[in-house]
Amino acid sequence: MNRRIRNLFFGLMVSLVVVGSAAVEDWFGRFDYSDDAISYLDVSKAISRGDWTLALSPYWSIGYPMILSATRWMFPSSLDGEWTAIHVVNLVIFLTTYLSFLYFLRVALIYTAKVNSTESTGSGSGFVFAIGTSIFLLWQLLVGNVSRVSPDPLVSGVFFLVTAASLHFVMRPRVKTAVLMGLLMGFGYILKAILLPISVAVLLGLLLHGLTRLPTERLSRTSKLAWALPAMALLALPYITALSKAVGTFTLGESGS
């Protein structure tokens, strides 16, 4: 068995353990609902009814409840069907977040190798994969909880993708990378308001990094990075406008603050 096949088999086995553990936790924790869970479910039901006055709350961001509402039709209309829908969606979100984490690890390894002017070795990548996946699994199962009715796991996934896009931009600044990063930031803000200041901090960090480059590169990097702002505004501004109108005053939301 050559190294490539061995690494593929190892990755598959680890992924099966991760997914299996998440499914078990999701099943046994399906009856645990906090006050936050009830609030998110109330917002989801308000969206399904078209009651946007109740759905647009500065304390409960609308992104996660919209996903629950959009997928509700796939399951029976009974109470059992509602619980099933929630936990199937949560498991899919966990899988999405896990894939986002693996992508982030891959990009981080490439970035580290480039900075150190070395090549990423198979053994080194396997070690990082094993340790990183272990930390991810422990965090998601013991702290994040797959079964918890919350946008936090998806917020984590978006953060991983934003970080990966940022590293991509540092290595090779392109307009499409900046636009994708901006869209992810806007989506993240809709999921939880705390991602707005985090996104601003990431953009400022990229701007400062660009200003440290050679004078011939500064304008190019800065102009390309600027495309992230309208991309983020494309998703964030309509939500800010609707939320402020519903509340009666300008607000960016209080979720996660």
C-alpha positions as CSV (number, residue, x, y, z in Angstrom):
1,M,0.0,0.0,0.0
2,N,1.7,3.3,-1.1
3,R,1.7,6.4,1.0
4,R,-1.1,8.2,-0.9
5,I,-3.5,5.3,-0.5
6,R,-2.5,4.9,3.2
7,N,-3.1,8.6,3.9
8,L,-6.4,8.5,2.1
9,F,-7.5,5.4,4.1
10,F,-6.4,7.1,7.4
11,G,-8.3,10.3,6.5
12,L,-11.4,8.3,5.7
13,M,-11.3,6.4,9.0
14,V,-10.8,9.5,11.0
15,S,-13.6,11.3,9.2
16,L,-15.9,8.3,9.9
17,V,-15.1,8.6,13.6
18,V,-15.8,12.3,13.6
19,V,-19.1,12.0,11.8
20,G,-20.1,9.0,13.9
21,S,-19.3,10.8,17.1
22,A,-21.3,13.8,16.0
23,A,-24.3,11.7,15.1
24,V,-24.3,10.0,18.5
25,E,-24.0,13.2,20.4
26,D,-26.7,14.8,18.2
27,W,-29.0,11.8,19.0
28,F,-28.5,11.6,22.7
29,G,-28.7,15.4,23.2
30,R,-31.8,15.9,21.1
31,F,-34.0,16.6,24.1
32,D,-31.8,19.3,25.7
33,Y,-33.1,22.7,24.9
34,S,-31.9,26.0,26.5
35,D,-33.7,29.3,26.5
36,D,-31.6,30.4,23.5
37,A,-32.9,27.3,21.6
38,I,-36.5,28.2,22.3
39,S,-35.8,31.8,21.1
40,Y,-34.2,30.6,17.8
41,L,-37.1,28.2,17.2
42,D,-39.6,31.1,17.8
43,V,-37.8,33.2,15.2
44,S,-37.8,30.3,12.8
45,K,-41.6,29.8,13.2
46,A,-42.1,33.6,12.8
47,I,-40.2,33.4,9.5
48,S,-42.4,30.5,8.3
49,R,-45.5,32.6,9.2
50,G,-44.2,35.7,7.5
51,D,-44.1,37.6,10.8
52,W,-41.0,39.7,10.1
53,T,-41.7,42.0,13.0
54,L,-41.0,39.1,15.4
55,A,-38.4,37.4,13.2
56,L,-36.2,40.5,13.0
57,S,-34.7,40.7,16.5
58,P,-31.5,42.5,17.5
59,Y,-30.8,39.7,20.0
60,W,-31.3,36.6,17.8
61,S,-29.7,36.8,14.4
62,I,-31.9,35.6,11.5
63,G,-29.4,33.5,9.6
64,Y,-29.7,30.2,11.5
65,P,-33.5,30.4,12.0
66,M,-33.9,31.0,8.2
67,I,-32.0,27.8,7.5
68,L,-34.3,25.9,9.9
69,S,-37.4,27.5,8.3
70,A,-36.2,26.8,4.7
71,T,-35.7,23.1,5.4
72,R,-38.8,22.5,7.6
73,W,-40.9,21.4,4.6
74,M,-38.7,18.3,4.1
75,F,-40.0,16.8,7.4
76,P,-43.4,15.9,8.8
77,S,-45.4,18.8,10.3
78,S,-45.7,17.1,13.7
79,L,-43.7,18.0,16.8
80,D,-41.5,14.9,16.3
81,G,-40.9,16.1,12.7
82,E,-39.8,19.5,14.0
83,W,-37.2,17.9,16.3
84,T,-36.0,15.6,13.6
85,A,-35.6,18.5,11.2
86,I,-33.6,20.5,13.7
87,H,-31.1,17.7,14.4
88,V,-30.7,16.6,10.8
89,V,-29.9,20.3,9.9
90,N,-27.5,20.5,12.8
91,L,-25.7,17.3,11.7
92,V,-25.4,18.7,8.1
93,I,-24.1,22.0,9.6
94,F,-21.5,20.0,11.6
95,L,-20.3,18.2,8.4
96,T,-20.1,21.5,6.6
97,T,-18.1,23.0,9.4
98,Y,-15.8,20.0,9.5
99,L,-15.1,20.2,5.8
100,S,-14.4,24.0,6.2
101,F,-12.0,23.1,9.0
102,L,-10.1,20.6,6.9
103,Y,-9.9,23.2,4.0
104,F,-8.5,25.7,6.5
105,L,-5.9,23.2,7.7
106,R,-4.9,22.5,4.1
107,V,-4.5,26.2,3.2
108,A,-2.7,26.9,6.5
109,L,-0.1,24.1,5.7
110,I,0.4,25.6,2.2
111,Y,0.9,29.1,3.7
112,T,3.3,27.8,6.4
113,A,5.4,26.0,3.8
114,K,5.5,29.0,1.6
115,V,6.5,31.3,4.4
116,N,9.3,28.9,5.5
117,S,10.3,28.2,1.9
118,T,9.8,24.5,2.5
119,E,7.7,21.7,1.1
120,S,4.8,20.3,3.1
121,T,5.6,16.6,3.8
122,G,3.1,13.9,3.9
123,S,4.0,12.9,7.5
124,G,3.9,16.5,8.7
125,S,0.5,17.0,7.1
126,G,-0.8,13.7,8.6
127,F,0.3,14.8,12.0
128,V,-1.4,18.2,11.7
129,F,-4.5,16.6,10.4
130,A,-4.7,14.1,13.3
131,I,-4.0,16.7,16.0
132,G,-6.3,19.4,14.4
133,T,-9.1,16.9,13.9
134,S,-8.9,15.8,17.5
135,I,-9.1,19.3,18.8
136,F,-11.9,20.1,16.5
137,L,-13.9,17.0,17.6
138,L,-13.4,17.7,21.3
139,W,-14.4,21.3,21.0
140,Q,-17.5,20.6,18.9
141,L,-18.7,17.7,21.1
142,L,-17.8,19.0,24.5
143,V,-18.2,22.8,24.0
144,G,-20.1,23.4,20.8
145,N,-22.5,20.4,21.1
146,V,-23.8,19.3,17.7
147,S,-27.3,18.8,19.3
148,R,-27.5,22.4,20.6
149,V,-29.9,24.7,18.8
150,S,-27.5,27.4,18.0
151,P,-25.8,29.1,15.0
152,D,-22.3,28.7,16.7
153,P,-21.1,25.6,14.8
154,L,-22.0,27.3,11.4
155,V,-20.4,30.5,12.6
156,S,-17.2,28.5,13.3
157,G,-17.4,27.1,9.8
158,V,-17.7,30.5,8.2
159,F,-14.7,31.8,10.3
160,F,-12.6,28.9,9.1
161,L,-13.4,29.8,5.5
162,V,-12.8,33.5,6.0
163,T,-9.4,32.7,7.6
164,A,-8.5,30.4,4.7
165,A,-9.6,33.0,2.1
166,S,-7.4,35.6,4.0
167,L,-4.4,33.3,3.7
168,H,-5.1,32.8,0.1
169,F,-5.3,36.5,-0.4
170,V,-2.0,37.0,1.3
171,M,-0.3,34.4,-0.8
172,R,-1.9,35.5,-4.1
173,P,-4.1,38.6,-4.0
174,R,-7.0,38.4,-6.4
175,V,-10.2,40.2,-6.8
176,K,-12.3,37.0,-6.8
177,T,-10.7,35.9,-3.5
178,A,-11.5,39.3,-1.9
179,V,-15.1,39.1,-3.2
180,L,-15.6,35.6,-1.8
181,M,-14.1,36.7,1.5
182,G,-16.5,39.6,1.6
183,L,-19.5,37.4,0.9
184,L,-18.5,35.0,3.6
185,M,-18.1,37.9,6.0
186,G,-21.6,39.2,5.1
187,F,-23.1,35.8,5.6
188,G,-21.3,35.4,8.9
189,Y,-22.7,38.7,10.1
190,I,-26.3,37.5,9.3
191,L,-25.5,34.4,11.4
192,K,-24.2,36.3,14.4
193,A,-23.5,40.0,14.8
194,I,-20.1,39.4,16.5
195,L,-18.7,38.4,13.1
196,L,-19.0,42.0,11.9
197,P,-16.2,43.5,14.1
198,I,-14.2,40.3,13.6
199,S,-14.5,40.8,9.8
200,V,-13.4,44.4,10.1
201,A,-10.4,43.3,12.2
202,V,-9.4,40.7,9.5
203,L,-9.7,43.3,6.7
204,L,-7.6,45.8,8.7
205,G,-5.0,43.1,9.2
206,L,-4.9,42.4,5.5
207,L,-4.7,46.1,4.8
208,L,-1.7,46.6,7.1
209,H,0.0,43.5,5.6
210,G,-0.4,45.0,2.2
211,L,1.1,48.3,3.3
212,T,4.2,46.5,4.4
213,R,4.9,45.2,0.9
214,L,7.0,46.9,-1.7
215,P,5.6,50.2,-3.0
216,T,4.9,48.7,-6.4
217,E,2.6,46.1,-4.8
218,R,0.7,48.3,-2.3
219,L,-1.8,49.9,-4.6
220,S,-2.5,46.6,-6.4
221,R,-3.1,44.7,-3.1
222,T,-5.2,47.5,-1.6
223,S,-7.4,48.0,-4.6
224,K,-8.1,44.3,-4.9
225,L,-8.8,44.0,-1.1
226,A,-11.3,46.9,-1.4
227,W,-13.6,44.6,-3.4
228,A,-14.4,42.7,-0.2
229,L,-16.3,45.7,1.2
230,P,-19.1,45.9,-1.4
231,A,-19.3,42.1,-1.4
232,M,-19.9,42.1,2.4
233,A,-22.3,45.1,2.1
234,L,-24.3,43.2,-0.5
235,L,-25.5,40.8,2.2
236,A,-25.0,42.9,5.4
237,L,-26.7,46.2,4.4
238,P,-30.2,44.7,3.5
239,Y,-30.2,42.9,6.8
240,I,-29.1,46.0,8.8
241,T,-31.8,48.1,7.0
242,A,-34.6,45.6,7.7
243,L,-33.4,45.1,11.3
244,S,-33.2,48.8,12.0
245,K,-36.6,49.4,10.5
246,A,-38.1,46.6,12.7
247,V,-36.5,47.9,15.9
248,G,-37.3,51.6,15.1
249,T,-33.7,52.8,15.4
250,F,-30.4,52.1,13.8
251,T,-28.8,48.9,15.1
252,L,-26.2,46.4,14.0
253,G,-27.7,43.7,16.3
254,E,-26.8,42.5,19.8
255,S,-26.3,38.8,19.0
256,G,-23.1,37.6,20.4
257,S,-22.2,40.9,22.1
